[in-house]
Amino acid sequence: MSEILRFGRFVLAQRRPLVMGIVNLTPDSFSGDGHGHHLDAALHHAEQLVAGGADLLDIGGESSRPGAQPVAEQEELDRVMPLVERLAAWPVPISVDTVKPAVMRAAIAAGAAMINDINAFRAEGAFEAVVNSSAALCIMHMKGEPRSMQQNPEYEDVVSEVAAFLAQQKARFEQAGVARERLVVDPGFGFGKTLAHNLALFRALPELGRMAPLLVGVSRKSMIGAITGRSLPERVSGSVAAAMMAADRGARLLRVHDVRETVDALKVRAAVLDEEWSAQEITDRTSD
């Protein structure tokens, strides 16, 4: 596996897990932290995440919680693009979480360094929107769609089925000439999976990580609530614990709401493992 990730104009070293802070621009985010069209609030939140140690930011304008309804293309653009345009000059990579090709193209044109697609670039035009860019691409597994994905999802073998899907989608990009340093895979915890499915995938992270750098996003999700019995506001500790276990199992990017707490835990983990902790893992190639 490559020792670096290429995210647009940025090069990210893989010497330690990288922390991706979540900025929701939806009024119906499952975690209750959506900013909608409140640009100033979203900017303040982004500043707090970076101050807390976020290595990159993930911006989303359409909720993907179970039962979520689709958002019109123009509405998503109106939510996302003002923030992307403001953050593009920041010294951290900006990821945009979207399934829509038009949003992908606009975000990349505005300076987004990564596209994070829960639909694995299967929508018509999505592959073409990103393949010739320099943006990093996160390929995620989802069974069904957000509106119905948690209605009795079934697998014969969840690990092998998810692994086969991710390998197939990754190979599609590689065959088109996309450098491996631009590709990340995500098992899609909670996206058409029961708690048992999620736990099986979590145990299989070392196997999945041999395919490509792994992004793991379990922060505040229902699996944490099911395990701990905690409501959303009380899932910070469980989420941080899950992030540390993901790091131990090879996750290279941790997508989290609670950046400061996750970074603190990673620093303690690094000290115990006698690993060097570096706050500067990102190189901006603008001046190259």
C-alpha positions as a printed NumPy array, in Angstrom:
array([[  0.   ,   0.   ,   0.   ],
       [  1.158,   3.525,  -0.75 ],
       [  2.555,   5.494,   2.185],
       [  0.794,   8.656,   1.047],
       [ -2.662,   9.805,   0.022],
       [ -3.137,  12.422,  -2.673],
       [ -6.07 ,  14.729,  -2.054],
       [ -6.13 ,  17.359,  -4.763],
       [ -3.292,  19.771,  -4.064],
       [ -2.492,  18.037,  -0.759],
       [ -0.3  ,  15.062,   0.075],
       [ -1.271,  13.299,   3.306],
       [  1.235,  11.051,   5.014],
       [ -0.079,   7.793,   6.467],
       [  2.232,   7.653,   9.472],
       [ -0.77 ,   7.857,  11.795],
       [ -4.559,   7.743,  11.492],
       [ -5.933,  10.978,  10.095],
       [ -8.962,  12.62 ,  11.688],
       [-11.777,  13.838,   9.437],
       [-14.098,  16.308,  11.142],
       [-17.756,  16.346,  10.106],
       [-19.536,  19.563,   9.116],
       [-23.225,  18.96 ,   8.401],
       [-25.153,  21.513,   6.376],
       [-28.447,  19.676,   6.701],
       [-31.386,  20.672,   8.899],
       [-32.145,  16.972,   9.579],
       [-28.747,  15.511,  10.452],
       [-29.114,  12.374,  12.599],
       [-26.541,  13.74 ,  15.048],
       [-28.439,  16.974,  15.585],
       [-25.524,  19.211,  14.548],
       [-26.702,  20.347,  11.134],
       [-26.211,  24.01 ,  10.209],
       [-28.52 ,  24.272,   7.179],
       [-27.917,  27.582,   5.409],
       [-26.234,  29.211,   8.433],
       [-22.841,  29.844,   6.88 ],
       [-21.336,  31.703,   9.827],
       [-22.255,  28.875,  12.222],
       [-20.793,  26.308,   9.842],
       [-17.575,  28.312,   9.494],
       [-17.27 ,  28.608,  13.271],
       [-17.791,  24.872,  13.625],
       [-15.12 ,  24.2  ,  10.976],
       [-12.697,  26.484,  12.821],
       [-13.343,  24.597,  16.078],
       [-12.721,  21.244,  14.397],
       [ -9.41 ,  22.389,  12.91 ],
       [ -8.38 ,  23.934,  16.225],
       [ -9.194,  20.589,  17.834],
       [ -6.806,  18.793,  15.52 ],
       [ -8.83 ,  17.802,  12.446],
       [ -6.582,  16.852,   9.528],
       [ -9.372,  17.311,   6.998],
       [-13.042,  18.312,   6.935],
       [-16.009,  16.488,   5.407],
       [-18.908,  18.704,   4.324],
       [-22.345,  17.281,   3.612],
       [-25.521,  18.929,   2.398],
       [-27.854,  15.918,   2.214],
       [-28.705,  13.705,   5.153],
       [-27.998,   9.992,   4.72 ],
       [-29.617,   8.891,   7.979],
       [-32.023,   5.937,   7.727],
       [-35.312,   7.139,   6.274],
       [-33.855,  10.379,   4.91 ],
       [-35.556,  11.862,   1.863],
       [-33.53 ,  13.023,  -1.169],
       [-32.596,  16.689,  -1.478],
       [-32.994,  18.556,  -4.758],
       [-29.747,  19.199,  -6.625],
       [-29.988,  22.991,  -6.454],
       [-30.824,  22.905,  -2.743],
       [-27.742,  20.811,  -2.033],
       [-25.579,  23.149,  -4.114],
       [-26.992,  26.149,  -2.254],
       [-26.161,  24.538,   1.087],
       [-22.7  ,  23.23 ,   0.264],
       [-20.997,  25.552,  -2.18 ],
       [-20.778,  28.762,  -0.108],
       [-18.887,  26.862,   2.586],
       [-16.661,  24.972,   0.131],
       [-15.726,  28.267,  -1.516],
       [-14.834,  29.789,   1.861],
       [-12.833,  26.783,   3.058],
       [-11.011,  25.95 ,  -0.172],
       [ -8.088,  28.239,   0.695],
       [ -7.649,  26.744,   4.163],
       [ -4.511,  24.637,   4.749],
       [ -6.54 ,  21.45 ,   5.267],
       [ -8.164,  19.282,   2.601],
       [-11.904,  19.69 ,   2.14 ],
       [-14.025,  16.633,   1.375],
       [-17.578,  16.885,   0.067],
       [-20.043,  14.131,   0.942],
       [-22.439,  13.81 ,  -2.011],
       [-23.979,  11.369,  -4.466],
       [-24.798,  13.975,  -7.123],
       [-22.487,  14.471, -10.134],
       [-23.349,  18.171, -10.426],
       [-22.347,  18.769,  -6.801],
       [-19.158,  16.746,  -7.334],
       [-18.161,  18.843, -10.36 ],
       [-18.938,  22.154,  -8.655],
       [-17.101,  21.166,  -5.485],
       [-13.978,  20.04 ,  -7.345],
       [-14.   ,  23.216,  -9.432],
       [-14.175,  25.257,  -6.213],
       [-11.205,  23.445,  -4.684],
       [-12.583,  20.39 ,  -2.867],
       [ -9.788,  17.867,  -2.404],
       [-11.952,  14.778,  -1.921],
       [-15.354,  13.433,  -2.92 ],
       [-16.949,  11.082,  -0.401],
       [-19.77 ,   9.18 ,  -2.133],
       [-21.953,   6.839,  -0.087],
       [-23.238,   5.441,  -3.405],
       [-19.723,   4.528,  -4.643],
       [-20.003,   6.698,  -7.782],
       [-22.753,   4.494,  -9.253],
       [-25.161,   7.31 , -10.129],
       [-25.303,   8.191, -13.804],
       [-22.471,  10.624, -14.548],
       [-20.78 ,  10.332, -11.129],
       [-17.796,   8.301, -12.345],
       [-17.243,  10.716, -15.226],
       [-17.534,  13.716, -12.887],
       [-14.51 ,  12.676, -10.834],
       [-12.309,  10.274, -12.78 ],
       [-10.192,  12.925, -14.517],
       [ -9.878,  15.204, -11.502],
       [ -7.082,  15.209,  -8.931],
       [ -9.495,  14.75 ,  -6.018],
       [ -9.272,  11.776,  -3.692],
       [-12.253,   9.454,  -3.952],
       [-13.914,   7.568,  -1.11 ],
       [-15.785,   4.478,  -2.299],
       [-18.376,   3.362,   0.251],
       [-20.592,   0.299,   0.435],
       [-24.316,   0.836,   0.95 ],
       [-27.039,  -1.786,   0.569],
       [-30.148,  -0.117,  -0.797],
       [-30.715,   3.606,  -0.282],
       [-31.079,   5.791,   2.813],
       [-34.879,   5.721,   2.695],
       [-35.049,   1.937,   2.967],
       [-31.559,   0.614,   3.765],
       [-32.311,  -0.395,   7.351],
       [-35.458,  -2.34 ,   6.525],
       [-34.266,  -5.877,   7.293],
       [-30.932,  -5.889,   5.386],
       [-29.714,  -9.427,   4.626],
       [-26.407, -10.932,   3.489],
       [-25.143, -14.454,   3.033],
       [-21.67 , -13.286,   4.114],
       [-21.48 ,  -9.579,   4.85 ],
       [-17.678,  -9.398,   4.9  ],
       [-17.104, -11.158,   1.605],
       [-19.95 ,  -9.302,  -0.113],
       [-18.789,  -5.876,   1.055],
       [-15.162,  -6.694,   0.193],
       [-16.101,  -7.896,  -3.292],
       [-18.148,  -4.769,  -3.97 ],
       [-15.41 ,  -2.395,  -2.819],
       [-12.761,  -4.284,  -4.823],
       [-14.9  ,  -4.14 ,  -7.941],
       [-15.543,  -0.412,  -7.658],
       [-11.888,   0.292,  -6.871],
       [-10.758,  -1.743,  -9.897],
       [-13.077,   0.307, -12.108],
       [-11.186,   3.465, -11.199],
       [ -7.758,   1.863, -11.455],
       [ -8.582,   0.555, -14.92 ],
       [ -9.443,   4.127, -15.896],
       [ -5.982,   5.262, -14.81 ],
       [ -6.791,   6.705, -11.378],
       [ -3.737,   6.502,  -9.113],
       [ -4.107,   4.258,  -6.091],
       [ -2.996,   7.142,  -3.869],
       [ -6.34 ,   8.821,  -4.649],
       [ -8.545,   5.895,  -3.609],
       [-10.025,   5.192,  -0.185],
       [-12.637,   2.576,   0.755],
       [-15.316,   2.645,   3.455],
       [-17.278,  -0.456,   4.571],
       [-20.309,   1.746,   5.203],
       [-21.153,   1.055,   8.834],
       [-24.886,   1.467,   9.36 ],
       [-25.697,   1.736,   5.678],
       [-27.9  ,  -1.282,   5.145],
       [-26.402,  -3.305,   8.014],
       [-27.635,  -4.677,  11.309],
       [-25.541,  -4.454,  14.466],
       [-24.296,  -7.999,  13.818],
       [-23.255,  -7.004,  10.283],
       [-21.45 ,  -3.926,  11.59 ],
       [-19.553,  -5.915,  14.195],
       [-18.538,  -8.556,  11.65 ],
       [-17.181,  -5.828,   9.383],
       [-15.38 ,  -4.175,  12.289],
       [-13.629,  -7.436,  13.106],
       [-12.666,  -7.765,   9.422],
       [-11.079,  -4.303,   9.132],
       [ -7.517,  -5.706,   8.896],
       [ -8.618,  -7.816,   5.915],
       [-10.448,  -4.928,   4.23 ],
       [ -7.511,  -2.608,   4.835],
       [ -5.27 ,  -4.722,   2.647],
       [ -7.344,  -3.574,  -0.318],
       [ -6.89 ,   0.193,   0.098],
       [ -6.627,   2.842,   2.814],
       [ -9.687,   2.516,   5.027],
       [-12.044,   5.275,   6.109],
       [-14.128,   4.307,   9.134],
       [-17.135,   6.346,  10.223],
       [-19.06 ,   5.072,  13.245],
       [-19.234,   8.32 ,  15.214],
       [-22.459,   8.614,  17.253],
       [-24.183,   6.023,  15.05 ],
       [-26.974,   3.718,  16.163],
       [-24.529,   0.825,  16.57 ],
       [-22.837,   2.808,  19.359],
       [-26.222,   3.458,  20.905],
       [-27.23 ,  -0.197,  20.615],
       [-24.04 ,  -1.357,  22.318],
       [-23.968,   1.247,  25.08 ],
       [-27.648,   2.038,  25.546],
       [-26.783,   5.733,  25.263],
       [-28.744,   8.462,  23.5  ],
       [-27.084,  10.586,  20.811],
       [-25.667,  13.275,  23.124],
       [-24.136,  10.551,  25.328],
       [-22.309,   8.574,  22.626],
       [-18.999,  10.461,  22.658],
       [-17.109,   7.94 ,  24.806],
       [-18.376,   4.959,  22.83 ],
       [-17.556,   6.689,  19.565],
       [-14.004,   7.501,  20.66 ],
       [-13.498,   3.922,  21.846],
       [-14.689,   2.616,  18.465],
       [-12.364,   5.02 ,  16.663],
       [ -9.383,   3.721,  18.669],
       [-10.289,   0.125,  17.87 ],
       [-10.609,   1.062,  14.203],
       [ -7.145,   2.626,  14.343],
       [ -5.784,  -0.543,  15.949],
       [ -7.298,  -2.528,  13.097],
       [ -5.692,  -0.438,  10.38 ],
       [ -8.111,   2.425,   9.651],
       [ -6.219,   5.312,   8.073],
       [ -8.996,   7.919,   8.23 ],
       [-11.436,   8.337,  11.1  ],
       [-14.586,  10.31 ,  10.27 ],
       [-15.822,  11.801,  13.551],
       [-17.99 ,  14.467,  15.108],
       [-15.905,  14.792,  18.277],
       [-12.503,  15.745,  16.907],
       [-10.765,  17.032,  20.043],
       [-11.686,  13.953,  22.078],
       [-10.611,  11.615,  19.276],
       [ -7.286,  13.391,  18.788],
       [ -6.566,  13.271,  22.519],
       [ -7.245,   9.532,  22.542],
       [ -5.012,   9.002,  19.504],
       [ -2.182,  10.875,  21.238],
       [ -2.467,   8.611,  24.28 ],
       [ -2.559,   5.568,  21.987],
       [  0.559,   6.758,  20.167],
       [  2.434,   7.304,  23.437],
       [  1.564,   3.838,  24.733],
       [  2.634,   2.275,  21.427],
       [  5.842,   4.351,  21.486],
       [  4.896,   5.961,  18.184],
       [  5.78 ,   9.509,  17.234],
       [  2.859,  11.902,  17.121],
       [  3.065,  14.625,  14.501],
       [  0.571,  17.438,  14.168],
       [  1.818,  18.239,  10.675],
       [  1.026,  15.387,   8.337],
       [ -0.206,  17.393,   5.345],
       [  1.795,  18.976,   2.542],
       [  0.241,  21.645,   0.351],
       [  1.656,  21.347,  -3.186],
       [  0.364,  24.729,  -4.325],
       [  3.861,  26.186,  -4.364],
       [  5.451,  23.195,  -6.149]])
